[in-house]
Amino acid sequence: MAVQVGYCGRCGAALTPGAPFCGTCGTPVGPVVPMAAAASATPAAYQAYAYPRAVAAPRSQIGPQVAISAALIGIILIVTIAVTAFAIRQSVGSHQNCTANCSPRVVTPLPASATYKSLQYRYELDYSERWTVRSQDTAGIELGTDIGLVRVAGTSSSQPLDQVIQGLVSGLPTATYQNVTRVDDLKGAHIGDQNGLGAIYAANLIGANSKATKIRFAAIAATRGGVTVTVFALDPADTTRFANGMPEGYVFDYMCSQFRWGS
């Protein structure tokens, strides 16, 4: 009977009969593996290895954090803009009034100004140093502007404001002011921080040489503490480029906004 030769189940080397270990790799010898079986068997060193499945790394939380941060920044910006707009609005007054040229609401202050103070009614009025004082007394002042004129006067009248304005317009000399037509109400009319009443008129102004010039003028009135103040502001008409047709409308608006009532 032929001696059955075994082979190492690890490295495939022939085993010495009766040896407890493989003489090549030192692996303990188990039951003898026949040559045919050994030939068909795949050495353990070459058997398929089951690689462990890779574990997915946890998803980064950077994306959601960035989105939350962006949303917070957006909210902060909105609040900041709202607070700034509110502060600007408070600095120019709580009302949305204007006198002649309502846009822009916030206007550049006059570069240099003089001040008139009524000794009789104790109000104060700032005006451009470029303007000319035509006449003044203790109740009011008339000024020649760059291209027109403005007249401010105080009275102790207790009449309703619409009657005050009507009296102001009807008192204009008809030889100088012709074809006077009321164009529109002056929305948001005010003098200082006192809401008032106003209107815009169109007319022909007759000069010394009998030449007629188309004009627009504003008539404004307001009352506080028993004192009624009227503002009459006039400009050559330019209805194409300026609101209410008055090129100096924004200057008149600034003058009225800076008006200070007497205490």
URGI-V203946 format. One record per backbone hydrogen bond with DSSP energy under -0.5 kcal/mol. CO is the residue of the C=O (numbers start at 1). NH is the residue of the N-H. If there is no record, write none. Layout:
((CO,NH) (CO,NH))
This chain:
((3,5) (6,15) (8,12) (9,44) (10,45) (13,8) (16,19) (20,29) (22,26) (27,22) (32,34) (33,7) (34,38) (35,39) (36,40) (37,41) (41,43) (43,46) (43,47) (44,47) (48,50) (49,51) (54,56) (61,65) (62,66) (63,67) (64,68) (65,69) (66,70) (67,71) (68,72) (69,73) (70,74) (71,75) (72,76) (73,77) (74,78) (75,79) (76,80) (77,81) (78,82) (79,83) (80,84) (81,85) (82,86) (83,87) (84,88) (85,89) (86,90) (87,91) (88,92) (90,93) (100,102) (105,107) (112,129) (114,127) (116,125) (117,119) (118,122) (123,118) (124,260) (125,116) (127,114) (128,131) (132,134) (132,144) (135,142) (138,120) (138,121) (139,154) (140,137) (141,152) (142,134) (142,135) (143,145) (143,150) (144,132) (148,145) (149,234) (150,143) (151,232) (152,141) (153,230) (155,228) (160,163) (160,164) (161,165) (162,166) (163,167) (164,168) (165,169) (166,170) (167,171) (169,172) (173,176) (173,177) (176,178) (176,206) (178,204) (181,202) (184,200) (185,187) (186,189) (188,98) (189,196) (191,194) (193,195) (194,191) (197,221) (198,186) (199,219) (200,183) (200,184) (201,217) (202,181) (203,205) (203,215) (204,178) (204,206) (205,207) (205,213) (207,210) (211,207) (213,205) (214,237) (215,203) (216,235) (217,201) (218,233) (219,199) (220,231) (221,197) (222,229) (224,227) (227,224) (228,155) (229,222) (230,153) (231,220) (231,233) (232,151) (233,218) (234,149) (235,216) (236,247) (238,242) (242,245) (243,246) (245,238) (245,247) (246,249) (248,251) (248,252) (249,100) (249,101) (249,253) (250,254) (251,255) (252,256) (253,257) (254,258) (256,192) (256,259) (259,261) (260,124))
